[in-house]
Amino acid sequence: MSPWLIAIACASGAALIAAASIWLRLRWPLAILSLLLAAIATQLFFATRGQNGFHDLAALRAQMFTVLPALGGTALALIVSERFLRRYPWQSLPGVLTLLGLAAAVGMSGWTMLL
C-alpha cells in the first residue's frame, strides 16, 4: 500500500473525528484522539532514537506518514470548526487533555524530525 494513501487516510480520519466531535458537542473523542497521537508519536520517537546508536528509519517514515498528517487533519478541522461550526470548550477537563495531548504529539514529532 502506498504511504501517501495511508497519509491521506490518517489526515481525513483525524479531521473527521475532530469535526464530528465538535459538531456533535462530544468532548472525549477529540481528547482521546489527541492522547493517542501523543502516545504514538512518543513510541515512534523512541524507536527512531534507537539503542546503542542504531536508529530505526522506518519509524521516522511512519512518523511522517501517520502522525504528521493526523495532526494536520486535526488542526485543519479545529480551525474550520472554530470558524464555521462551534467553539470547542477548551476550559473543560477534556479540553485541557486535548491541548496537552496535541502539544505532546507536536513536540515529539518535531523532536523526531530533528534526529
Protein Blocks (a to p, Z undefined) as FASTA:
>chain_A
ZZklmmmmmmmmmmmmmmmmmmnopaklmmmmmmmmmmmmmmmmmmmnogghiacfklmm
mmmmmmmmmmmmmmmmmmmmmmmmcccdfkbmklmmmmmmmmmmmmmmmmmmmZZ
